Amino acid sequence: MANTISLRSLLENEKLNGINFLDWFHNLRIVLKQERKEHVIEKPAPKDPCVDAPTAEKDKFKKYMDDMVDVGCLMLATMTPKLQKQHEDIVAYEMIQNLKEIYEGQARQERYETSKALFQCKMNEGSPVGAHVIKMMSYIQALEKLGFPLNDELAIDVVLQSLKDSFNQFVLNFNMNEINKTLPQLLGMLRTAESNMKKGGSKSILMVREVKRGNKVAKSKGIGKSKPKEKDALKPEKGISKDRKCFYCEKFGHWKRNCPLYLEEVKKAKANGASSSGIDVNDVNI
């Protein structure tokens, strides 16, 4: 009895007022299912059994009539006074059919508008992913209340395709790994991914640039630097010191290659096409 009273309070807390028919009807079915009386609103009343009908058939008919009165009173007690007056002379099954005829068209329009908003919802640039996903979840929950529930897989697909382009890599990894998550779990993963992008997105680009810049610096310090040309190595240093001794004439102030005596001998050797006074032809080429 305690469970029955508790469940019936679902209807008593929010009475049918004309715009909440689907929620009210959903709660009514929960209460009647617990009380084993759903048949009253699902099937019309059976015909009166004959006088000589079996006792079981008569008992079944009597139970239905008792349940019908009980359910009818419950429905009337959980309506606004205006709706009570409109349905007080109607049995439970006919009452439900009449209410469906009045309000299901309204519910169908609401379901259409909600589903349209859900499938057209796109994440705006600059908006937090958490707020966007929560908005999507509210649409999905609204559709469930309107009698159009989405399974987890479809709901997650709808959310993923609504994300902005910066989450493309996340979506690709999610689908390739065939991750099975609920919507709240997906929300947590997306928030983590967004946080990582904010922390590491600009840094990763900066790291690439620093590596490139580092290579240039390394090259300038000698890494991968080409050897100096032989011609440059043979160039004499500027400003010959006075203590420089010529290895040819053994005088100070010049090198062998600049020695007047040596150059004169080279000139003679070149004219003769041979070496003289110990002068190598290679020195002439140099």
Order of alpha helices (4+ residues) and beta strands (2+ residues): alpha-alpha-alpha-alpha-alpha-alpha-alpha-alpha-alpha-alpha-alpha-alpha-alpha
